[in-house]
Structure formats: C-alpha cells, structure tokens
Amino acid sequence: MVPAEVVDALAEAGIFRMLTPKRFGGYETNLRTLTEVSEVLGEADGSTAWTAMIVTVTNWLASLFPDEAQEEVFGADPDARVTGVAAPTGMGRRVPGGWMVTGKWSYNSGAPYATWAAVGALLQDENGAVVDQALVLIPASELKVEDTWHAAGMKGTASNTLFGRDIMVPEHRVLSVPAASQGTYPRSSREEEFLYTLPFGSMLLLCLVGPLLGLGKAALDLVTASAEGKPLSFTVHGRQADSVGVQIQLAEAALGLQTARLHVREAVNQIDQGSMDYSQRTQVRAQAGYAAQQVLTAINTLLNVHGASSFADTNSLQRIWRDANVAARHAGLVPTVGYEAYGKTLLGIKEPVSLMV
C-alpha cells in the first residue's frame, strides 16, 4: 500500500484539505484544483494519486452532512481522512435517535489511513420496509478492515473491505442519496460556501479521471524519451524516433490524451460554475467515461510503440498500464452507463439510468 510517510507528506502539504470548509481550516478550492493536483500526482504514481483524490473528494462529501456531523469529523481534526463506498451494501434498521447499521463494504480505497468512512446503506423502517438509500458516516475505529485488495493494478490503494455490525449511527450522520442526487443536502446553507452546492454525482465521478490523465502523461513522456535512443528492431531505423510509423503513433497517443484532458476541463468548468440541469449532468457522466477510454487507448498505442520490454518488471510502463486499466474499470467510469444516460437525454427519453448522474 502507499507508505505511511507518503500519506503523512500529502497531509502536511494540505492535499486532503483542498475541498474541506475554510471554517475548519480547509482550503475550500474547487474541482478543477483537485483534478489538476491528482493529475500531477498520477504522473509519479497512480496509487498515490488515487488515494489522495478519494480522500479529498470524500472529505467534500462529508461536508454535505449536517453541521453536527461536520464538527465531529473536522472540528477536532482538520486533516481528517474520510474514505467511502457508495454502493448500498449495508443495512440500517430504525432505532430511537437514528439507525443501527450492519454491513460489508468492498473497495474502500485508503482504508488503512481513514479516520472516518462514508458508506452506503439501505434504510429500513420498524416494519423492515426499505425507506431510503443513504450514505452514513462512521468513525473508522468502529469498523474492521479485511485485507482483500489483491489486484493487478492500483495495488497501493489498499482498497480493502470494511465490516461493521450493529453500529449506532445518529440521524445527523445520514445523507439521503436520492435527495443528494437532486441537489438537496442536509447541511446548513451558507451563501459563501458555494462549493457545497455543486452537483453530487458529477463531483464524485469526474474526479476519478484526474489520476488517469497523469498516468497517460507519464506513459507518453516515458515512451517519447525512450524513442530517442531505442532502436526499432528488424528495421533500418537505429532510433524509433526516425520511424514515420512511430511518429504517427506518438501523435495519435498525444492527441488522444489531449482529447481526454479537454473533455475533463470542459466538464470541470461546468461543474465548478454550479446550477447544472439533468441533461448537463448526463453529459458530464458520459464525458468521464469517454475520457477514461481515451487514456486507455493512448496507453495501449504507446505500449505498441515501446514493444515487449514494456512488460518487464523493471519497466515502470507496465505499472502505468496496470494502474490505468484497473482505475478505468471503476463503476463510475463504465462508459456505456454514461453513454446510455446521455443518449436518452439527447433523445428526450425521461428514464433515469443511475442516481450517480
């Protein structure tokens, strides 16, 4: 997993505070800042970038909860690290004062370093009927972590599984997902805190592309530099750089990465301005998946240029390839879901595909 000293360095640099309210010592920046920072981190290491991005955006998510919950999370610890699993794989049973929650939550990136977790649960009334889908805030100390993350890529994210049984969650630590998807948050309204009015699904999904952009740039830089001295086997070219075929492929990869970056920037600018209608949000969801696919295509092209040596254990290109392919398979970046939602909007079909739009 990402070494503790790296996580400490991220905290010392204020990375985790980027989207935390200023009244708790945060910087309260914007989504553009988060995506640009995670892209730069991704150039160095995908797992570090992913962990930083997840914690930072989940800190933003925690800032949507009622003020009492925010005070619990950030009041005593401005460097709080909240991680999350949106899938409602927990169950909350109505009890006096709140909900008794039991669940198992997989793919919790950054789990070993979390101070709090925001996890998904279906809420049941006294008769056992499901009345809402929610995210509930639970102190990390009340959850158990099982080491289940043994993946081909993004190995350092430690995206392990959380377990909890009969955990009392007070009402102020509950956020309704259907309501949030419509822009209704239970926090107190403050005119100066515009950041916490931004669209729920768009914020949580588009940020996932930042580390991928960094991985793509790292691959392009590595292969371009290598082409200056690496021969093109079984040809007259002593340098790959002299091959028209290599030149064309590098151009294609660079343009693909720039296409991804431009889609992300356009979407980020729209989100940061706020007041997005449903059709705009479906476009952003589609752009996130499309940008991720553009990065994967570019990296595959670059591996074709670099050749079989790309997959040597000593070659960082194989780690970039593995990390990108795992990251791009996050449920929030599945391209066809975004395309379907956006396509329905283009056709005027009023049929929601996902709450995460």
ABEGO torsion letter per residue (X at the ends): XBBAAAAAAAAAAGAAAAABBAAAGBAGBBAAAAAAAAAAAAAABAAAAAAAAAAAAAAAAAAABBAAAAAAAAAABAABBBBBBABBABBBBBBBGEBBBBBBBBGBBGAAABABBBBBBBBBBAAGBBABBBBBBBBAAABBBBBABBBABGAAAGBBBBBBBGBBBBAAABBBAAAAAAGBBABBBBAABAAAABBAAAAAAAAAAAAAAAAAAAAAAAAAAAAAABBBBGBABABAAABAAAAAAAAAAAAAAAAAAAAAAAAAAAAAAEGBBAAAAAAAAAAAAAAAAAAAAAAAAAAAAAEAAAABAABAAAAAAAAAAAAAABAAABAAAAAAAAAAAAAGBBBBABABX
